[in-house]
Amino acid sequence: MARVVIKKIVELVVVLFVVSIGTFSLVQLIPGDPAVASLGEGHTPAEYAAARDEMGLNDPFLTRYWDWLSGALQGDLGKSLLPPNSTVSSQISAALPVSVQLALMGLIIALVVAIPVAMWSARHEGGWVDRAISACTFGVLSIPSFLSGLLLIIVFVNYLGWFPRSQWVRFSEDPGQNLYHAILPAVTISLLEMAMFTRILRSDLCSTLRENFILVAKAKGMSNFRLLVSDALRPSSFSLITMLGISIGSMIGSTVIVEVLFSLPGMGSLIVRHAQQGDMPMVQGAVLVIAVIYVVINGIIDISYGYLDPRSRRANV
């Protein structure tokens, strides 16, 4: 198992290096002049040229990349080009907890709903309950996050008035109010993952329930509930665990849309606001942090396969 972990860590380092190159390269394509974003309109060409030279924009690509990467490895992601020109790290540290909380809450809500619903559906395979759940999950998968978010806002914010739309209270200030303000955005994020997890787990559970060891357990008089929970759920969760890693990326993408819809001060709003104004250092730093989180979580998921299915250890050695 130690060899598998070391191999995965080496792979993670290589992937993160490639991600850093891709992040730096793609952000260079953002339209706009960083000098104009930093100084504002109305300055002379000489002043803009001096600002570009000061920011190192006239240096070769590899020089600029190495300067940025060496700073990032030391925790220095640069300074924002927009007033008050605070550090990128400080703004990300303020916005990241909002996005992480929404993603974690969305993931927990999706799992808490999907696991029992999938077990119920698999228990009644082919019956009207199974067909109704399959139809509902298919319907949810066909609705994009921005549309489901708008529908939830119309119903629960505008019509019923149960939730606020554009307010945020940090957990450290008031945990109760924080959860109250976060629940609707988190539900919006969770809907697609909830439907996907339900369909995947239901399919694997149905296959597992046809295995010989399940039939033997049934013949011994074991109850259906115990069969599902103690015998069928664990071997059926391999695909679900795989999807958890993949879903991190889609949930991070969903937070961008949801944070804009609900006017929340998270990473999504931060990236959109600064990208519109050509703030390259901020966009580079924010995208890199999100990419690192995504890659690291997927690496942890890969390592966890060895504990769920020992066969994967031999395959990776």
C-alpha angles and dihedrals in degrees: 000000000000090000090052092051092049091049091051092049091053090049090050092053091051092047092048090051091052090046091053091053091047093047094050093045097047094047089057087067093063107118118243138059116275089208091059090046090053101042101027128223126317103048127125123260089248092057091049090048091051091050091051090050092049091051090049094242091138093057121101117275095251092049092052091045093050093048090051095044095047090051092047091052088057093048094259110125094169132247130300115254091219126081130302082031094216121170119281091231093057094051092046091049088055096046101037097070090058093054093041091051093049092047093047093046090048091049093048093048091048093050095043090054100034100051099056092038091051091048091050091048093048091047089058097038111176094009129113092266091056092047093048093050091047091051092049094049091047089052093050091049090056093059116081120225096250091055095046089048091053091048092051091048092050094048105035101027108030101027107029097023093214097133137031118243109206108024131101132188118188118238092238091058100046120349094194095051090043093058091043091056094041101047099080096047089045091052089050090054093045100053099083093041091047092056093044094048091048094053095045096046093043091054093049093045091053090053093046093050088061093056120113095243090057091050090051091050090050090050089055090057100254112163120251093241093053091046091054097044104037104026111022105033100064099049088043095053098073094091090043092054089050090052091050090066093045092046092059089073095049092045091052088051090049092052089059091058096038095048090053091047093050095034093237122167096237137123093279094058090042093054095044094047096048095039090057089056097044097248097160099177092054094047092046093051095045094047091047092052092050091047092050091050091049094048095045093049091050089050091053089049090052092051091049090060089077091061094046097044119016090199089073090061092061091045092054098044 
